[in-house]
Amino acid sequence: MKKKLLPLFVLIIFVTMACSFTVNVPTIETGPDQTYQIQEEAPSGNEPFDISLKIGAAKLDLSGGAAGLVDGTVVYNIEDWEPELDRTASSLKISQGKASNVGGFNVNDIKNEWTLRFSENVPLNLSIDAGAYTGLMDFTNIPLRSLVIHDGASDNTIQFGAPNPSRMERFDYTTGASTVRLEGLGNTNCDKITFTGGAGTYTLDFTGNMQRDMKVKIDAGVSTIRIIVPAGIKVEVDVQGGMKTVSTQGTWTVNDNYYTTGTGGITLSLVINTNLGTLMLDQED
């Protein structure tokens, strides 16, 4: 009888010990708002300049119009998040400082707002590595030679409101479960665009003044993708993967999973690989 009671006795001891444990969750202490000023002089010469941003959870407002290379402010209320700058003769890295503790805080109490203006006279290779953030990136009139973006769960809008003053060799965007809107991609003056996403909602708007053939590759998970193309150019869309729903607006010719519309000397070629997603192909009126 005693042997049968032993396992029950041991179980009671373990339950009692578990109830007495106290877990100390690390917290982040917020403080008063602090403003970090950024005023970087433009380099001499006309060679492309490399700029990289490394940012965590934040609110981003990026555009052109800098008096120098980069102007702007970062407003934050966590002391360890003070930005760090590292500049060489041909590159500039702007990084968010690391917080010493993580977790256990109310995100509504945190402020991390980046407002940056970039030169409209210096050709740039721009890379952005960010976490979960809300962003508005207006690259109108910024002479981008390349643009690379990696982010987490974001709500981001990127705009190209006028033709890129510089020929862009590549535009790579990798994101997670996000809501992303890319507007005016026809103005990027880009040869190749690569977009990789998770389970999200993505709009790629190729309207604008397209100056040359453009190749686009899109890989996404269970997502909703809307493609907007301008009238007057030839568009070829090769749909791959386990796509279940494809809808079209405008005049399209369909051959199995191959969609075409328009005529002309300039061709926009898209390869879209997604599984169990929804794809909308809209031709601009």
Secondary structure, DSSP 8 states (H G I E B T S, - for coil): -HHHHHHHHHHHHHHHHHHH-----------S-EEEEEEE---SSSS-EEEEEEE-SEEEEEEE--SSSEEEEEEES-GGG--EEEE-SSEEEEE----S--SSS-GGG--EEEEEEE-SSS-EEEEEEE-SEEEEEE-TT--EEEEEEE-SS-EEEEE--S--SS-B-EEEEE-SS-EEEEE-GGGS-BSEEEEE-SSSEEEEE--S---S-EEEEEEESS-EEEEEE-TTSEEEEEEESS--EEEEESS-EEETTEEEE--SS-EEEEEEEESS-EEEEEE--
